[in-house]
Amino acid sequence: MTQEENGSSTSTTSSSPLQSFSQMPLSPPPSSGTVAPPPPLLPSHYLNNLRSDERGLYLIHFLLNCANHVSTGRLDHVSTFLQHISLLSSPDGDAMQRLSAVFSSALARRALRPFPGLYSSLVSGNPSVSPSSIAAARHDFVNLCSFLRLAFTASNQAIIEAMEGEKLVHVIDLGASDPTQWIELLQLLAARPEGPPHLRLTAVSQSKEITSQISLCLTKEAERLDIPFQFSAVTTDLDSLGVEKLKVKTGEALAVNSVLYLHRLLGNSECQIEDFLTQLWNLSPKIMVITEQESNHNSPVLAERFVEALNYYAALFDCLELTASRNSVERARVERVLFAEEIKAIIACEGSERKERHERMEKWGRRMEVAGFGRVPMGYYGLLHVRRMLQGLNCEGYRVREEKGCFFVCWQDRPLFSVSAWRCRRFE
């Protein structure tokens, strides 16, 4: 069964030129033994006088051709298309211009990978973004776009239903970066007819700064609500996390929650994610809730990842065009820190360096079942809470679709995030 709910609106949604890009021809790679000259630059005065929709279509055409030539190693062609893109794109322009600025930067970085000296000089001159900066940008994303708030609401309802009647509740937050979800959970627990349980929350994060901020925020909220609360932090990345560090105690009802984090384990081998999920199963959680990007950015073929990512992030940039002004500092942080780092990883990185390996719900479902988990349908009350939230949004672009017991949070008809709930089959 499939159900879909829309957000009510007084605004209109944008129309992305990406809807037409699949009909655009790519410049074919040169045939064997042929050295084709790079295409000529179009006159700048012509490009500067294009209408917005025409400019968007040109940008898509240039980006796709540039990616094609990056794949075949034709740097002269890459340079020409990047010049074209630079004339039309802008980090402060409309959604398509901003998207193109981020993707062209990632393509330029990728084109230099065969030249270690150039590549390392470029990378060393642009130090990596800190985990706290990414967390701040993600908090801005939560506030500007409602995708993750909808996912939080659905996740919390699944946790509340699984923990009905429990007195000692332990929630493990894998990849903790924001307190928003847990403030809502505290409020839901405070409203339980039987009274709130003792809540213990373990936050797994690379940054002590992040966990300290989350601890301060949640401790204040728990005191305000008069809920017994204990906060623990495990400072590590997921690659180094051993489940013994989580210190699960006998008698606790355990919930595991992961928001946009498990895919980071896919970079080394399939065995690593399987082993990790098996370790979590051995902890016997009553519920495990997973929110992931609903897209395939883990193809070994660059061209496939590029096209998939261009479609996916175009929807996110379109959403921001409606929900934030073009001079918004928060929007700039989301696009230039959060999204730019993800896109850079998807396009410019390979091997263990490529951490953003998003995959669709279908693959996550198979992994969970192999590890011994059974699906918990996201039920009626979860859909009811999400529906109420949708009705309060002032934008018609948001949609939530229920399919096979999972929720898909969409922009227009494009699923962007999946939310699924699981439990050990021993509880079934």
N, C-alpha and C positions, 0 to 999 in steps of 0.2 A: 504494500500500500504506500502511496506517495501523497503527502499533503504539502501545500505551500501556503505561506502567509506573507502578506505584503505590508510594508510600512505605510501608514497614511501620510499625506503630504499636502503642502500648499506650495511646494517648489517644483521645478521641472528638472529632469535629469539631462545630463549632457549626452551628446552623440559622438562617439569616438570614431575618427577616420580608420581605426584599426578594423572596423567591421568590414571594410572593403579590401584589406591588404592581401587576402588569400588569392585574389584574382590578378595580383601584380606579378609581372615576369621578373625573374632574377637574371642578372647577367650570368651567362654560362661560364664555367671555368674554362680556361684555354685548353684546347686539345693538345695532345702529346706532340711535343716538338714545336709548338706555336707560341710565340711570345707576342701577345697582343698588347698594344699600347694602352695606357690608362685612359678612361673616358675624359673628354675635355671638361673643364669647369664651366658651369653655366654662369652667365653674366650676373654679377651681384645685384645690379639694378633690377633685373627681372625677378630674381628670387625675393628681393625686399618688397616687391609690389604684389605679391601673392595674397589672395584672400586666406583667412584662417583655415578653411577646410582644404583649400588647395595646398597650403603649406604643410598641413598634417599628412596629406597623401604623399607629397614629395618626401617628407621625413621618413615615413614608413618604407618607401621604396629605397631610399638611400641606406637606411639601417639594415634592411634585409640584404642588399647587395654588398654592403660593407662586411656583414657577418659571413657571407658566402666567400668573399675574398680573404678574410682572416683565416677561414678553414683551409683554403688552398695555398696560403702563404704568399699571396700577391700583394706585397707591401706597397707597391706603387699605386695599385688600384685602391687599397685601403686608405692611403693618404688622401687621394682625391675625394673619395666619398666622405671621409671625416671632415675635409675642408667644406664640402657642401653642407654637411650637417651643422658645422659650427656657424655657418651663415644664417641658418634658419632656427636653430635651437637657442634656448635661453633658460638658465636655472630659475629665472624670475618671471617667465612668460606664462602661456596657457599650459594646460595639462600635457599636451603632446610635445610642446617645446621643452618642458621640464623633464619629461620621460626620456626624450631623445638626448638631452644633455647627460643624463646619468648613464644611459646605455652606450653612448659614444665613448665616454671615459672608460667604461669597462672593456669595450672592444679595442681601444688603443692599448690598454694594459695587456690584453690577451695577445695582440699582434706582436708585442715585444718579448713574449715568453721564449721564443727560439734564440734570443740574444741575451744570455744571462747577465752580461755586464750592464747593458742598458736597463734590463728589467730590474736588477737588484738596486741600481742607482735610483730608478723611479720609486721603487718601494721604500727604500731607506729615506728618501726625501719626503715621503708621505707616511709618517708613523701610523700604526694601527690605532683605530678608535678604541677607547677604553670601555670595559663592560659597563661602567657607571654612565657613560655618555649614551651608550646604546639603550640602557634601561630608561634613562630620561626621555629619549626619543620615543621609546615604546609607550611610555606613560602619556606622552603627547598624542600618540596614535590612538590610544584607548579613549582619550578625551575628545579627539576630533572626529573619529569614525566609530561607529557603534558595533562593528563586527565582533570585536573581542568582548565587549560588554554583553552582547547577546550570547556568546559562547560561555561567559562566566555564569550567566543566569541559568542556562541549561545545565551546566556542570554542577553548580551548587544544588540545584533541585535533585539531581541524581544522587549526590552525596547525602542530602537530607533524608531522602527516602531510604537509602541503604543503612543509615545510622539511626533509624527510628527505634526508640527505647534504649539505646546504648548510653551508658554512664561515663565511659572513658573512651574518647575519640582521639585518634592520632591521624593527622593529615600530613602527608609528605608532599611538598611542593618541589618538583623537579624543575630546575632552571628558574628559580624564584627571581622576579624582577619588579613586581608591582603589588601593592597591598590591596588594590581595588576589589579583587574577587573575594578576598578573605574578610574584608569589612562587611560585605554583603552576607557572607556565610555566618559571621558572628551575629548579625542582626536576625537572620533566620533561626539560628539556634536559640537566641534569647526569646523568640516568640513560640517555642515549642510548648504545647499544652502541658507536658510532663516536666517542663523546666529544662534549662540548658545542661548539657553534659560538662564534664571537665575536658577542655579542648587543649590538645598539645599539637603544635604546628612545627614541623621541621622543614626549614628552607634550605635547599641545595643551590648554591650559587658560587661563581668564581670570585665574587667581590664581597669583602667584609663591609664595605661602605653600603652596598645595597641591602644586605641582610640587617645591618644596624638600623637603617631607615625604616625597613619593613617592621622590625621588632618594635621600634618606638611608636609607630603609627597604630599597630594592632594592640599593643599593650594598653594604650590610652583608650582605644575603643572598647576593649574588654572590660576595663575598669568602669567606663561609663555605663556599660550594659550589665555590670555585676556578674560576669561570667568567669568561672575559674579558668585561667589561661596560662599556658607555659609555651615559651618560644625557644627553639633550638636552631642553631645554624651549623651547616656543614659546608665549609669553604673549600670547594674543589670543582673541577669540571667533570662532566659526565664520564669521560674516558677513564678517569681515575677513581670513580666512585665505587667503593665496595659496600654492599648492603649492610655489613656489620657496623658501618659508620652511622647508620640511621637509628640504631639502638632501639629497635622495636621491642616493646615489653609484653610479657604475657598478660592477658586480660584486656588489652587495648583492642578496640575495633578500628581497623586500619583502612584508610583511604589513601590512594596514590593519585596525584594529579600532575599532568604534564601539559604545558601550554607552549606549543611551537618549539619543542626542545628535543624530542626523541630522535628526530631525523639527523641530528648531529652525530649519532653513533653509526651512521651508514657509511662513513668515509673510509673505514679501514677494511672491514669485511662483513659479510652477512652473518658470520658466526658471532661477532661481537654483540650485535643487537639481540640475536637469539639467546645468547648466554645471559645478557642483562635482563631480558624479560623473564627468563627461567628463574633467575635469582629473585626477582620481584614476586613471582608466583610462589616461591618457597616461603615468602613472608606471609602468605595467606591473606591478602587484602580482601575486605568485603566488597570493595568497589575500586576500580581504576578508571579514571576519566582522561581521555586523550583528545587534545585539540591540535590539529595539524593543518598546514596549508594544503588545500585540495588542488594540487597540480603536480605534474611530473617534471621536476627539475633535476632528475638524477640519471638522465640518459647519458651513456658514454659518448654520444655524438653531439658535438657542440652546436651544430645547426638546429638539431631538434630541441635542445635546451633553450637556445636563443629564441626561437619562435614561440615556444610555450611560455617562456618568461615574459616576452614582449606582450603577449595577450594578457597574462595574469596581472602584471604590474600596471598595464594600461587601465584596467578596471580600478585599481587602487588609486592611481593618480586622478582618474575621472571623479572618484568619490571625493577626494580632497579638494578638487576644483569647486565642488558644490558646498562643501562644509567649512571651508576656510578661505579667507581672503588671500590674494596673491602676495601681499606684503606681510603675512603672518610669520612671526618668528618660529612658532611651534610647527607650522606646516613645513617650513624650510628644514627644521631639524629632522622631521619624519622622513622627508624625501632625500636629504643629503647625508644623513647619518644612518638611519634604520634601513630604508629601502636601498640606498646606494651601496651599503656594505653587503647586503644580501645579493644584490645584482652583481656586484664585483665578484663575489664568491662563486656564483652560478656560472658566469661567463669567463672570468679571467683565471680561475684557479682549477687545479687538478689534484688528484691524489688526496692525501690526508689534509691538504691545505683547503680543499673544497668542503666546507662544513655545511653549507646550505643545500641539502640533498632532499628536497621536498618530494613526497610521493603521495599518491591518491589513497583514499580510504580503502579501496579494494585490496591493496597490498598490505596495508596495516592490519586489516581484518585477518588476512591469512597468517600473518606473523603472530598475532595474538592467539589465534586458535592453535597453532603449532606449539606455542609455549604453554598451553593448557588452560587458557582463559575462555570463558563463554560470554557471549554478548548479552548485555543487559539493555533491553529496549528503553530508549528515551521516551518516557511515558506521557500520559495525558496531561499531568500537572506541569511537567516541564514545558510542553507545547503551549499550555495555557499561560504560563508566566512569560514565555517569549512573545506570545501573541499580544499580551498586554503592553509589553515593552515596545513592540513594533508600532502599536497604535499611538504611542506617545512620541514617536520620532517625526520630525518635521522634514522628512525626505522620503520620496516614494521609491528610491532605488534599492533600499534594503529588502531582502526577502529571506525567509527561512523555509527550507524544504525538509520534510521528514521522509526518509526512505530506508526501509529495512531496519528500523529501530535506531537509526543515526540521524543527526541533524546536520544540514548543510547550510551555512550562512553565505548568502549570495549578494552580489551587486548586479542588479537587473536579473538576467537569467544565468549569470556566470557564477557557479559555486567557487568560493574563495577559501573557506575554512570548513573543516569537518569536525564534529564533536561526537565521540562515541564512548560508551561506558561498558566496562567488562568486570567480570568477577571470576575467581577460581572455580572451576567446575565442581570442586569438592563442596561448595555451598549450594549447588543446584539440587 
